[in-house]
């Protein structure tokens, strides 16, 4: 039976109806509807406009519940925390992409150049050894 299961699950696939998502998150379905109205956890929609929750949505619901019940944070505070977490994730993604680009450039002649700018705005090009570039990126 397990050989028929996929190797990986899509965390963002909207597959759970509200009653199943509520059970998985250990919440009442009306709470999920409220969070949707407030924009805290906005599920996908089926053709008939029914809510469909993903595994990522269920994890987010549990996170909201933890912040509310355990940490005592109000819904507006939770909204701000979720926004900051999403922004941080975006910055991490960008940093990852930039690190990949830097890694590719390190092996090229172009990647061995650095520049500095004086207060006057004058730009000075120079060269740096790969070891020095690695030291800069590790910080």
CNS distance restraints for C-alpha pairs under 8 A (distance, minus, plus):
assign (resid   1 and name CA) (resid   5 and name CA) 7.54 0.50 0.50
assign (resid  11 and name CA) (resid  54 and name CA) 6.19 0.50 0.50
assign (resid  11 and name CA) (resid  55 and name CA) 5.09 0.50 0.50
assign (resid  11 and name CA) (resid  56 and name CA) 5.37 0.50 0.50
assign (resid  12 and name CA) (resid  54 and name CA) 5.19 0.50 0.50
assign (resid  12 and name CA) (resid  55 and name CA) 6.48 0.50 0.50
assign (resid  12 and name CA) (resid  56 and name CA) 5.92 0.50 0.50
assign (resid  12 and name CA) (resid  57 and name CA) 7.76 0.50 0.50
assign (resid  13 and name CA) (resid  53 and name CA) 7.77 0.50 0.50
assign (resid  13 and name CA) (resid  54 and name CA) 5.21 0.50 0.50
assign (resid  13 and name CA) (resid  55 and name CA) 7.43 0.50 0.50
assign (resid  14 and name CA) (resid  43 and name CA) 7.27 0.50 0.50
assign (resid  14 and name CA) (resid  44 and name CA) 5.78 0.50 0.50
assign (resid  14 and name CA) (resid  45 and name CA) 7.77 0.50 0.50
assign (resid  14 and name CA) (resid  52 and name CA) 4.89 0.50 0.50
assign (resid  14 and name CA) (resid  53 and name CA) 4.79 0.50 0.50
assign (resid  14 and name CA) (resid  54 and name CA) 4.30 0.50 0.50
assign (resid  14 and name CA) (resid  55 and name CA) 7.83 0.50 0.50
assign (resid  15 and name CA) (resid  52 and name CA) 5.54 0.50 0.50
assign (resid  15 and name CA) (resid  53 and name CA) 5.81 0.50 0.50
assign (resid  15 and name CA) (resid  54 and name CA) 5.73 0.50 0.50
assign (resid  16 and name CA) (resid  20 and name CA) 5.82 0.50 0.50
assign (resid  16 and name CA) (resid  21 and name CA) 5.68 0.50 0.50
assign (resid  16 and name CA) (resid  52 and name CA) 5.15 0.50 0.50
assign (resid  16 and name CA) (resid  53 and name CA) 4.82 0.50 0.50
assign (resid  16 and name CA) (resid  54 and name CA) 6.30 0.50 0.50
assign (resid  17 and name CA) (resid  21 and name CA) 6.21 0.50 0.50
assign (resid  17 and name CA) (resid  50 and name CA) 7.57 0.50 0.50
assign (resid  17 and name CA) (resid  51 and name CA) 6.14 0.50 0.50
assign (resid  17 and name CA) (resid  52 and name CA) 4.95 0.50 0.50
assign (resid  17 and name CA) (resid  53 and name CA) 6.34 0.50 0.50
assign (resid  18 and name CA) (resid  22 and name CA) 5.92 0.50 0.50
assign (resid  18 and name CA) (resid  29 and name CA) 6.17 0.50 0.50
assign (resid  18 and name CA) (resid  32 and name CA) 7.49 0.50 0.50
assign (resid  18 and name CA) (resid  51 and name CA) 6.14 0.50 0.50
assign (resid  18 and name CA) (resid  52 and name CA) 6.54 0.50 0.50
assign (resid  18 and name CA) (resid  53 and name CA) 6.92 0.50 0.50
assign (resid  19 and name CA) (resid  23 and name CA) 6.28 0.50 0.50
assign (resid  19 and name CA) (resid  29 and name CA) 5.95 0.50 0.50
assign (resid  20 and name CA) (resid  24 and name CA) 6.18 0.50 0.50
assign (resid  21 and name CA) (resid  25 and name CA) 6.06 0.50 0.50
assign (resid  21 and name CA) (resid  53 and name CA) 6.30 0.50 0.50
assign (resid  21 and name CA) (resid  58 and name CA) 6.19 0.50 0.50
assign (resid  22 and name CA) (resid  26 and name CA) 5.79 0.50 0.50
assign (resid  22 and name CA) (resid  27 and name CA) 4.90 0.50 0.50
assign (resid  22 and name CA) (resid  28 and name CA) 5.69 0.50 0.50
assign (resid  22 and name CA) (resid  29 and name CA) 5.25 0.50 0.50
assign (resid  22 and name CA) (resid  32 and name CA) 6.88 0.50 0.50
assign (resid  23 and name CA) (resid  27 and name CA) 6.24 0.50 0.50
assign (resid  23 and name CA) (resid  28 and name CA) 7.58 0.50 0.50
assign (resid  24 and name CA) (resid  58 and name CA) 6.84 0.50 0.50
assign (resid  25 and name CA) (resid  58 and name CA) 5.82 0.50 0.50
assign (resid  25 and name CA) (resid  59 and name CA) 7.47 0.50 0.50
assign (resid  25 and name CA) (resid  61 and name CA) 6.18 0.50 0.50
assign (resid  25 and name CA) (resid  62 and name CA) 5.50 0.50 0.50
assign (resid  26 and name CA) (resid  62 and name CA) 7.92 0.50 0.50
assign (resid  27 and name CA) (resid  31 and name CA) 6.63 0.50 0.50
assign (resid  27 and name CA) (resid  32 and name CA) 7.46 0.50 0.50
assign (resid  28 and name CA) (resid  32 and name CA) 6.93 0.50 0.50
assign (resid  29 and name CA) (resid  33 and name CA) 6.42 0.50 0.50
assign (resid  30 and name CA) (resid  34 and name CA) 6.25 0.50 0.50
assign (resid  31 and name CA) (resid  35 and name CA) 6.23 0.50 0.50
assign (resid  32 and name CA) (resid  36 and name CA) 6.15 0.50 0.50
assign (resid  32 and name CA) (resid  41 and name CA) 7.72 0.50 0.50
assign (resid  32 and name CA) (resid  61 and name CA) 7.90 0.50 0.50
assign (resid  33 and name CA) (resid  37 and name CA) 6.26 0.50 0.50
assign (resid  34 and name CA) (resid  38 and name CA) 6.21 0.50 0.50
assign (resid  35 and name CA) (resid  39 and name CA) 6.04 0.50 0.50
assign (resid  35 and name CA) (resid  40 and name CA) 5.13 0.50 0.50
assign (resid  35 and name CA) (resid  41 and name CA) 5.65 0.50 0.50
assign (resid  35 and name CA) (resid  42 and name CA) 7.42 0.50 0.50
assign (resid  36 and name CA) (resid  40 and name CA) 6.07 0.50 0.50
assign (resid  36 and name CA) (resid  41 and name CA) 5.31 0.50 0.50
assign (resid  36 and name CA) (resid  42 and name CA) 4.82 0.50 0.50
assign (resid  36 and name CA) (resid  43 and name CA) 7.16 0.50 0.50
assign (resid  37 and name CA) (resid  42 and name CA) 7.91 0.50 0.50
assign (resid  40 and name CA) (resid  78 and name CA) 7.90 0.50 0.50
assign (resid  40 and name CA) (resid  79 and name CA) 6.03 0.50 0.50
assign (resid  40 and name CA) (resid  82 and name CA) 7.69 0.50 0.50
assign (resid  41 and name CA) (resid  57 and name CA) 6.54 0.50 0.50
assign (resid  41 and name CA) (resid  60 and name CA) 6.94 0.50 0.50
assign (resid  41 and name CA) (resid  61 and name CA) 6.75 0.50 0.50
assign (resid  42 and name CA) (resid  57 and name CA) 7.80 0.50 0.50
assign (resid  43 and name CA) (resid  51 and name CA) 5.91 0.50 0.50
assign (resid  43 and name CA) (resid  52 and name CA) 5.66 0.50 0.50
assign (resid  43 and name CA) (resid  53 and name CA) 5.05 0.50 0.50
assign (resid  43 and name CA) (resid  54 and name CA) 7.32 0.50 0.50
assign (resid  43 and name CA) (resid  57 and name CA) 6.78 0.50 0.50
assign (resid  44 and name CA) (resid  51 and name CA) 5.92 0.50 0.50
assign (resid  44 and name CA) (resid  52 and name CA) 5.09 0.50 0.50
assign (resid  44 and name CA) (resid  53 and name CA) 6.27 0.50 0.50
assign (resid  44 and name CA) (resid  54 and name CA) 7.94 0.50 0.50
assign (resid  45 and name CA) (resid  49 and name CA) 5.14 0.50 0.50
assign (resid  45 and name CA) (resid  50 and name CA) 5.42 0.50 0.50
assign (resid  45 and name CA) (resid  51 and name CA) 4.73 0.50 0.50
assign (resid  45 and name CA) (resid  52 and name CA) 5.46 0.50 0.50
assign (resid  46 and name CA) (resid  50 and name CA) 5.12 0.50 0.50
assign (resid  46 and name CA) (resid  51 and name CA) 6.32 0.50 0.50
assign (resid  46 and name CA) (resid  52 and name CA) 6.39 0.50 0.50
assign (resid  53 and name CA) (resid  57 and name CA) 5.70 0.50 0.50
assign (resid  53 and name CA) (resid  58 and name CA) 6.81 0.50 0.50
assign (resid  54 and name CA) (resid  58 and name CA) 6.38 0.50 0.50
assign (resid  55 and name CA) (resid  59 and name CA) 6.29 0.50 0.50
assign (resid  56 and name CA) (resid  60 and name CA) 6.16 0.50 0.50
assign (resid  57 and name CA) (resid  61 and name CA) 6.12 0.50 0.50
assign (resid  58 and name CA) (resid  62 and name CA) 6.32 0.50 0.50
assign (resid  59 and name CA) (resid  63 and name CA) 6.22 0.50 0.50
assign (resid  60 and name CA) (resid  64 and name CA) 6.14 0.50 0.50
assign (resid  61 and name CA) (resid  65 and name CA) 6.14 0.50 0.50
assign (resid  62 and name CA) (resid  66 and name CA) 6.15 0.50 0.50
assign (resid  63 and name CA) (resid  67 and name CA) 6.22 0.50 0.50
assign (resid  64 and name CA) (resid  68 and name CA) 6.08 0.50 0.50
assign (resid  64 and name CA) (resid  78 and name CA) 6.78 0.50 0.50
assign (resid  65 and name CA) (resid  69 and name CA) 5.84 0.50 0.50
assign (resid  65 and name CA) (resid  70 and name CA) 7.77 0.50 0.50
assign (resid  66 and name CA) (resid  70 and name CA) 5.18 0.50 0.50
assign (resid  66 and name CA) (resid  71 and name CA) 6.65 0.50 0.50
assign (resid  67 and name CA) (resid  71 and name CA) 4.87 0.50 0.50
assign (resid  67 and name CA) (resid  72 and name CA) 6.38 0.50 0.50
assign (resid  67 and name CA) (resid  73 and name CA) 5.75 0.50 0.50
assign (resid  67 and name CA) (resid  78 and name CA) 6.84 0.50 0.50
assign (resid  68 and name CA) (resid  72 and name CA) 4.95 0.50 0.50
assign (resid  68 and name CA) (resid  73 and name CA) 4.91 0.50 0.50
assign (resid  68 and name CA) (resid  74 and name CA) 6.20 0.50 0.50
assign (resid  68 and name CA) (resid  75 and name CA) 7.27 0.50 0.50
assign (resid  68 and name CA) (resid  78 and name CA) 7.46 0.50 0.50
assign (resid  69 and name CA) (resid  73 and name CA) 7.58 0.50 0.50
assign (resid  73 and name CA) (resid  77 and name CA) 5.91 0.50 0.50
assign (resid  73 and name CA) (resid  78 and name CA) 6.36 0.50 0.50
assign (resid  74 and name CA) (resid  78 and name CA) 6.25 0.50 0.50
assign (resid  75 and name CA) (resid  79 and name CA) 6.09 0.50 0.50
assign (resid  76 and name CA) (resid  80 and name CA) 6.36 0.50 0.50
assign (resid  77 and name CA) (resid  81 and name CA) 6.19 0.50 0.50
assign (resid  78 and name CA) (resid  82 and name CA) 6.08 0.50 0.50
assign (resid  79 and name CA) (resid  83 and name CA) 6.24 0.50 0.50
assign (resid  80 and name CA) (resid  84 and name CA) 6.19 0.50 0.50
assign (resid  81 and name CA) (resid  85 and name CA) 6.07 0.50 0.50
assign (resid  82 and name CA) (resid  86 and name CA) 6.12 0.50 0.50
assign (resid  83 and name CA) (resid  87 and name CA) 6.20 0.50 0.50
assign (resid  84 and name CA) (resid  88 and name CA) 6.05 0.50 0.50
assign (resid  85 and name CA) (resid  89 and name CA) 6.15 0.50 0.50
assign (resid  86 and name CA) (resid  90 and name CA) 6.30 0.50 0.50
assign (resid  87 and name CA) (resid  91 and name CA) 6.31 0.50 0.50
assign (resid  88 and name CA) (resid  92 and name CA) 6.15 0.50 0.50
assign (resid  89 and name CA) (resid  93 and name CA) 6.18 0.50 0.50
assign (resid  90 and name CA) (resid  94 and name CA) 6.23 0.50 0.50
assign (resid  91 and name CA) (resid  95 and name CA) 6.09 0.50 0.50
assign (resid  92 and name CA) (resid  96 and name CA) 6.12 0.50 0.50
assign (resid  93 and name CA) (resid  97 and name CA) 6.30 0.50 0.50
assign (resid  94 and name CA) (resid  98 and name CA) 6.14 0.50 0.50
assign (resid  95 and name CA) (resid  99 and name CA) 6.00 0.50 0.50
assign (resid  96 and name CA) (resid 100 and name CA) 6.28 0.50 0.50
assign (resid  97 and name CA) (resid 101 and name CA) 6.32 0.50 0.50
assign (resid  98 and name CA) (resid 102 and name CA) 6.08 0.50 0.50
assign (resid  99 and name CA) (resid 103 and name CA) 6.08 0.50 0.50
assign (resid  99 and name CA) (resid 137 and name CA) 7.96 0.50 0.50
assign (resid 100 and name CA) (resid 104 and name CA) 6.34 0.50 0.50
assign (resid 101 and name CA) (resid 105 and name CA) 6.18 0.50 0.50
assign (resid 102 and name CA) (resid 106 and name CA) 6.07 0.50 0.50
assign (resid 102 and name CA) (resid 111 and name CA) 7.40 0.50 0.50
assign (resid 103 and name CA) (resid 107 and name CA) 7.39 0.50 0.50
assign (resid 104 and name CA) (resid 108 and name CA) 7.51 0.50 0.50
assign (resid 105 and name CA) (resid 109 and name CA) 7.89 0.50 0.50
assign (resid 105 and name CA) (resid 110 and name CA) 6.69 0.50 0.50
assign (resid 105 and name CA) (resid 111 and name CA) 4.40 0.50 0.50
assign (resid 105 and name CA) (resid 112 and name CA) 7.73 0.50 0.50
assign (resid 106 and name CA) (resid 110 and name CA) 7.91 0.50 0.50
assign (resid 106 and name CA) (resid 111 and name CA) 4.72 0.50 0.50
assign (resid 106 and name CA) (resid 112 and name CA) 6.22 0.50 0.50
assign (resid 106 and name CA) (resid 130 and name CA) 6.46 0.50 0.50
assign (resid 106 and name CA) (resid 133 and name CA) 7.80 0.50 0.50
assign (resid 107 and name CA) (resid 111 and name CA) 6.71 0.50 0.50
assign (resid 107 and name CA) (resid 112 and name CA) 7.84 0.50 0.50
assign (resid 108 and name CA) (resid 112 and name CA) 6.79 0.50 0.50
assign (resid 109 and name CA) (resid 113 and name CA) 7.43 0.50 0.50
assign (resid 112 and name CA) (resid 127 and name CA) 5.78 0.50 0.50
assign (resid 112 and name CA) (resid 128 and name CA) 5.68 0.50 0.50
assign (resid 112 and name CA) (resid 129 and name CA) 6.52 0.50 0.50
assign (resid 112 and name CA) (resid 130 and name CA) 6.59 0.50 0.50
assign (resid 113 and name CA) (resid 125 and name CA) 6.97 0.50 0.50
assign (resid 113 and name CA) (resid 126 and name CA) 5.74 0.50 0.50
assign (resid 113 and name CA) (resid 127 and name CA) 4.50 0.50 0.50
assign (resid 113 and name CA) (resid 128 and name CA) 6.07 0.50 0.50
assign (resid 114 and name CA) (resid 125 and name CA) 6.00 0.50 0.50
assign (resid 114 and name CA) (resid 126 and name CA) 5.43 0.50 0.50
assign (resid 114 and name CA) (resid 127 and name CA) 5.82 0.50 0.50
assign (resid 114 and name CA) (resid 128 and name CA) 6.61 0.50 0.50
assign (resid 115 and name CA) (resid 123 and name CA) 6.63 0.50 0.50
assign (resid 115 and name CA) (resid 124 and name CA) 5.39 0.50 0.50
assign (resid 115 and name CA) (resid 125 and name CA) 4.42 0.50 0.50
assign (resid 115 and name CA) (resid 126 and name CA) 5.83 0.50 0.50
assign (resid 116 and name CA) (resid 123 and name CA) 5.77 0.50 0.50
assign (resid 116 and name CA) (resid 124 and name CA) 5.26 0.50 0.50
assign (resid 116 and name CA) (resid 125 and name CA) 6.71 0.50 0.50
assign (resid 117 and name CA) (resid 121 and name CA) 5.80 0.50 0.50
assign (resid 117 and name CA) (resid 122 and name CA) 5.56 0.50 0.50
assign (resid 117 and name CA) (resid 123 and name CA) 4.46 0.50 0.50
assign (resid 117 and name CA) (resid 124 and name CA) 6.17 0.50 0.50
assign (resid 118 and name CA) (resid 122 and name CA) 5.30 0.50 0.50
assign (resid 118 and name CA) (resid 123 and name CA) 6.50 0.50 0.50
assign (resid 118 and name CA) (resid 124 and name CA) 7.91 0.50 0.50
assign (resid 128 and name CA) (resid 132 and name CA) 6.43 0.50 0.50
assign (resid 128 and name CA) (resid 133 and name CA) 7.03 0.50 0.50
assign (resid 129 and name CA) (resid 133 and name CA) 6.69 0.50 0.50
assign (resid 130 and name CA) (resid 134 and name CA) 6.32 0.50 0.50
assign (resid 131 and name CA) (resid 135 and name CA) 6.38 0.50 0.50
assign (resid 132 and name CA) (resid 136 and name CA) 6.35 0.50 0.50
assign (resid 133 and name CA) (resid 137 and name CA) 6.36 0.50 0.50
assign (resid 134 and name CA) (resid 138 and name CA) 6.19 0.50 0.50
assign (resid 135 and name CA) (resid 139 and name CA) 6.83 0.50 0.50
